[in-house]
Amino acid sequence: MVGMTLEQWAAAGVVLGAILSALTLAVTVSRPLRRLARQNEEFRQDWYGVPPRPGHDAVPGVPERLRRIETELHPDGRGTLRDAVNDAERRLKDVESRLDDHLRARRGGRLDR
């Protein structure tokens, strides 16, 4: 190395600068790419779900959760949310009818609301 000429030192400096620039660029570009990859993985886990693993229950994905919600919106006579709403509506109408009959009887056949 002692016998290197000025041109050789300059060439070595250019090569070293190019290597350092390439490393800096790689680090600078890799950070946002790693963040994007992590966000993509989180989205995929949310969408498709996560299977059970030791110490953790399975997490259902969005399509499965939507199917579960959708089944609650249709009456089937087995206690879905829609069945409960229909039953509450029926019972409320029955109470309203009985209250109207009671008020009508107390007011001599007329109902003033």
ZAKE-199944 format. One record per atom (N, C-alpha, C): residue in three letters; x, y, z. Coordinates in steps of 0.1 Angstrom, whole numbers, plus 5000, padded with zeros to 4 digits. Layout:
% ZAKE-199944
AlaXYZ...
% end
This chain:
% ZAKE-199944
Met500849885000Met500050005000Met500950125000Val502150115004Val502950235005Val503350284991Gly503450194982Gly503750234969Gly502650274960Met501450304965Met500350344957Met500450484952Thr500050504939Thr500050634933Thr498850714937Leu498850834934Leu497750924937Leu496450874930Glu496650834918Glu495450784910Glu494850654917Gln495750574922Gln495250454929Gln494550484942Trp495050584949Trp494350624961Trp493050684958Ala492950764947Ala491650824943Ala490650724939Ala491150614931Ala490250514927Ala489750434939Ala490650404949Ala490250334961Ala489150424969Gly489350554969Gly488450644976Gly487050634969Val487050634955Val485850634948Val485150494950Val485850384950Val485250254953Val484650254967Leu485450304977Leu484950304991Leu483750394992Gly483750504985Gly482550594985Gly481350534979Ala481550464968Ala480450394962Ala479850284971Ile480750214978Ile480250104987Ile479450164998Leu480050275004Leu479250335015Leu477950395011Ser477950454999Ser476650504993Ser475650394991Ala476150284986Ala475250174984Ala474650124997Leu475450115007Leu475050065020Leu474050165026Thr474350295025Thr473450395030Thr472050385023Leu472150375010Leu470850365002Leu470050235006Ala470750125008Ala470150005012Ala469450015025Val470150075035Val469550095048Val468350195047Thr468450295040Thr467450405039Thr466150345032Val466350265022Val465250205015Val464650085023Ser465450015030Ser464949895036Ser464049925048Arg464150035055Arg463350065066Arg461850085062Pro461550165052Pro460150175048Pro459550045042Leu460449965036Leu460049845030Leu459749745041Arg460549745052Arg460249655063Arg458949695070Arg458749825071Arg457449875078Arg456249835069Leu456349845056Leu455349815047Leu455049665047Ala456149585048Ala455949435049Ala455249395062Arg455649465073Arg454949435086Arg453449475086Gln453149595080Gln451749635079Gln451049535070Asn451649485059Asn450949385051Asn450749255058Glu451649215066Glu451449095074Glu450349115084Glu450249225091Glu449249255101Glu447849255094Phe447749315082Phe446549315075Phe446149165071Arg447049095066Arg446748955062Arg446248875074Gln446948895086Gln446448825098Gln445048865102Asp444748995101Asp443449045104Asp442448985094Trp442748985081Trp441748935071Trp441548785072Tyr442648715072Tyr442548565071Tyr442448495084Gly442848565095Gly442748505108Gly444148445112Val444148395124Val445448335129Val445048205136Pro445748095132Pro445447965138Pro445847965153Pro445347875161Pro445747875175Pro447247825176Arg447847875186Arg449247835189Arg449347825204Pro450347765209Pro450447745224Pro450347875231Gly449347875240Gly449047995248Gly448148105242His447748075230His446848175223His445748105215Asp444548155216Asp443448105209Asp443548145194Ala442748075186Ala442648115172Ala441948245171Val442348325161Val441648445159Val440948435145Pro439648435144Pro438948425131Pro439248545122Gly439248515109Gly439448625099Gly438148705097Val438248805089Val437148895086Val436048815079Pro436248735069Pro435148665062Pro434348585072Glu435048505081Glu434348425090Glu433548505100Arg434148615105Arg433348705114Arg432148765107Leu432248805094Leu431148855087Leu430048745085Arg430448625083Arg429448515082Arg428648495095Arg429448505106Arg428748485119Arg427748605122Ile428148725118Ile427248835120Ile426048825111Glu426248785099Glu425148765089Glu424148665094Thr424648555100Thr423648455105Thr422748505116Glu423248605123Glu422448665134Glu421348755129Leu421448805116Leu420548895111Leu419348835104His419248705104His418148635098His417448545108Pro416148545109Pro415448465119Pro415548315115Asp415748235126Asp415848095123Asp415148015134Gly414548085144Gly413748025155Gly414647965165Arg415947985164Arg416847925174Arg417648025182Gly417148155183Gly417748245192Gly418748345185Thr418648365172Thr419448465167Thr419048605171Leu419948705169Leu419648845172Leu418348885166Arg418148845153Arg416848885146Arg415648825153Asp415848695158Asp414748635166Asp414448715178Ala415448765185Ala415248835197Ala414548975195Val414949035184Val414349165180Val412849145177Asn412649035169Asn411249005165Asn410348975177Asp410948895187Asp410248865199Asp409948995207Ala410949075209Ala410749205216Ala409749295210Glu409749295196Glu408749375189Glu407349325191Arg407149195191Arg405849125193Arg405349155207Arg406249145217Arg405849165231Arg405549315233Leu406249405227Leu405949545228Leu404649575222Lys404349525210Lys402949545204Lys401849495213Asp402149375220Asp401149315229Asp400949415241Val402049465246Val401849555258Val401149685253Glu401449735242Glu400849855237Glu399349835235Ser398949715229Ser397549685227Ser396849665240Arg397449605250Arg396849585263Arg396649725270Leu397649805269Leu397649945275Leu396550025268Asp396450015255Asp395350085248Asp393950035252Asp393849905254Asp392549855258Asp392249895273His393249905281His393049945295His392650095295Leu393350175288Leu393050325288Leu391650345282Arg391350275271Arg390050285265Arg388950255275Ala389150145282Ala388150105292Ala388050205303Arg389050265307Arg389050365318Arg388350495314Arg388450525301Arg387850655295Arg386550635289Gly385950525291Gly384650505285Gly384650475271Gly385550395265Gly385550355252Gly386350445242Arg386850565247Arg387550645237Arg389050645242Leu389950665232Leu391350665235Leu391950795231Asp392350875241Asp392951005238Asp394450995240Arg395151015229Arg396651015231Arg397251145227
% end
